[in-house]
């Protein structure tokens, strides 16, 4: 999955408040351990750490509802025990948008097994925004928030203070994570309003996305051009979610005013069909 690399890198930050919440305030990560197990087929766990009490901690990051997750966790349980000689503490943190319906336990006559599943939305975004760790700040957009736009603005403000190279890297990671919540449009809107702090055209990852939807608005600075750009982005997000759009939907988007486009951009997170979009 395209999110895996970014998520693993962010969770490997040993100063992360989120990792501290997962393992408990009385424990510390003291060592990142080898996470590749050579068997008949190579198995690579997401994160395996040694804690300050000597226990092995295993964390998997999951973005989709996978009914076989419990079997993979059982396999890792055995591989970790075999390699380190102790029973691991196992958790899965779910970062997906849909409800996770997979089972977290196995109950057989000769086998009882379970792992702990935690939805990242059970953590408050404000807590991670207050962290000094950029990894926490970026992950905040996946957590619970009463005001998504405010959360995004605060993350962008933190990114704007970084040196240029770090700023571009953080923006790319943020936009990739935004795909887990369909927040791309909101981020692009806020980046446009913060144009004095960010020049998206300096970021090779974002520039193509931004120019594709906002080129007329950016080039001319006219409100009409900006609306057309926002309409293009909304259309592309709907196409990404539902496939080719009927002409009636395309016409509805093109004829909408700026206020309506913004309302749709927010509601796109919740709709599950084009019929629901047409009913907005």
Residue, then its C-alpha position, 0 to 999 in steps of 0.5 A: x500500500x502507498x501509505x505503508x512507508x510513510x506510516x512506518x517512518x512516522x511510527x518509528x519516531x521513538x519520541x512519538x507521543x502516540x507510541x507512548x500512549x500505546x505502550x503506556x506512560x511507565x515504559x520507554x522504547x529502548x531499541x528497534x529490533x530486527x523485523x524481518x523473519x526468514x522462513x519458507x516465505x519472508x515475513x516483515x513485521x511493521x514495528x518490533x521494539x524492546x521496551x524498558x521493562x525488557x518486553x518485546x512490543x509488536x505493532x502492525x499498521x493497518x489501513x484496510x479491513x482485512x479478515x486475515x489480519x488475525x492469522x497474520x498476527x498469530x504468525x508473527x506471534x510465533x515468529x517473534x517468540x521463536x526469535x526472541x524467546x518471549x511472548x510479545x505484546x501485540x497491537x494493531x493500530x487501524x488507520x483506515x476510514x471504514x469501520x474495521x469488521x475483522x476478528x481479533x481473536x481465534x478460538x479453537x479447541x487447542x488454540x486460543x489467541x487474540x490481539x488488541x485492535x486500536x482505531x487511531x481515531x480514538x486518540x485526540x488530534x489536539x494531543x498530537x498537535x501539542x507534541x514536539x515531534x513532527x511525526x505526531x503532528x502529521x499523524x494528527x490528521x488521522x485522529x479524532x478532531x471536532x474541527x478538521x480544517x483547524x487541525x489541517x491548518x495547525x499542521x501546515x503552520x508547523x510544517x511552514x516553520x521547517x527548513x525548505x527540504x524538510x518542509x517539502x518532505x513533510x508536505x508530501x507525507x501529509x498529502x499521502x496520509x490525507x488520502x486515508x481520509x479524503x482530505x486532499x481537497x481541504x489541504x489544497x485549499x489551505x495551501x492556496x490560502x497560505x501561499x506566502x508560506x508555501x510555494x507548491x510548485x517547488x514540491x514535485x509531488x504536489x505541484x502536478x496535483x495542484x496545477x492540474x486542478x488550480x492552474x487557472x485560479x493560480x495563473x490569473x488570480x481571478x475568483x472564477x478561475x479559482x472556482x473552476x480549479x476547485x471544481x476540477x479537483x472535486x470532479x477528479x476526487x469523485x472520479x477517483x472514488x466512484x469511477x467515470x462520472x455521468x454528465x449530469x454530475x459533471x454539469x452540476x459541479x461545473x455550474x456550482x458556486x464557490x460556497x457550494x463547492x466548499x460544502x461538497x468538498x467537506x461532504x465528499x468524506x461521508x457520501x457512499x454513492x453518486x446518488x447521495x452526491x446528487x441529493x446534496 
